[in-house]
Amino acid sequence: MFRYLKRGKEFYSHLFQLALPLFLQYTLTCFLNLVDNFVVATLGETALAAITVANIPLRIIMLFSFGAQSGTSILVSQYWGKKDQESIMKILGVALISVVAVTSVFVLTLFLLPYPFMSLFSNDSNVIALSVEYAQIIVISYLLSSINNVYFSALTAMEKTSFGPSVMSATAIIKILLTFAFIKGKFGTAFIGVKGAAYATLIVRIIELICVLLHIAFNRYFRLDLKTVLRPGIPMFKKYFTNAGTVIFNETAWGAGVSMITNVMSHMADSVLILSAYSIASSIEVVTNAFQFSLSNTAAIIVGKEVGADTDPETIKEIGWAIPTGWAFI
């Protein structure tokens, strides 16, 4: 097996160039969630428990979006190998329509039936009240984040890796400052407690979306045709979910399973204490997965491009084994 690792400096340099920005992107996302939890923890255990409860249904959105991003990366990399930009735009259209549709269901539910919906995930009235305040704001940021991340994933699959991490690195500083300011009432802002973390996230996602729109308007290597994106066609929907449906289902089902674990905790005796501890522990656990996720997506991009370029199957197999991710499953 070790003979597959001998692919030369150029191959591993390219692998590193793709994987590092993804690693930074995942790490930044996890780190910001961790910062939120630590700052909110200063408000007390009930506040931290409320954020954890609010994230039970929202985790499903996040992982559906992650599955859509992964599926988008796989397919876009193949069409990038073929230099078929029209199909890439159609894939982007399918992914964007899908994540917006799913997220919109949660948005409507949280605004039309907030208390009955959040009561499914906790039996503590104080926690439910705070979780509704937080969730109604943060769910909008999830909608924007889904759109931004699908675009970032498509660019990465086209080997344009710097834009997403650059935007997220810049907004990370803004996010930390805003979170601290809104939650603690610093820098001349009013004290708004738990909602402060949600408003800080929402503002940052709006800034990221503006950056995405500016990039779409002014970048020179990939020009979007909105008609093609908004009308991808039924055949592309079928192709997308035939090829990426398994990945999306896997991520969504895993998110639902993890959410059920948290849901059980939220109905136990001393649930506030349990959820507070779980919130911190799970944030640290997610950070440790960033390296694995970045390499897995890099593997999908590199292999997908070779498939699209009609590289012979034996060479594709060798490339797959050469990427360190493959060795983790031996």
Secondary structure, DSSP 4 states (H G I P E B T S, - for coil): -GGGG--HHHHHHHHHHHHHHHHHHHHHHHHHHHHHHHHHHTT-HHHHHHHHHHHHHHHHHHHHHHHHHHHHHHHHHHHHHHT-HHHHHHHHHHHHHHHHHHHHHHHHHHHHSHHHHHGGG-S-HHHHHHHHHHHHHHHHHHHHHHHHHHHHHHHHHTT--SHHHHHHHHHHHHHHHHHHHHHHT-TTPPP-THHHHHHHHHHHHHHHHHHHHHHHHH-SS----HHHHH---HHHHHHHHHHHHHHHHHHHHHHHHHHHHHHHHHTSTTHHHHHHHHHHHHHHHHHHTHHHHHHHHHHHHHHHHHHHTT--HHHHHHHHHHSGGGGGG-
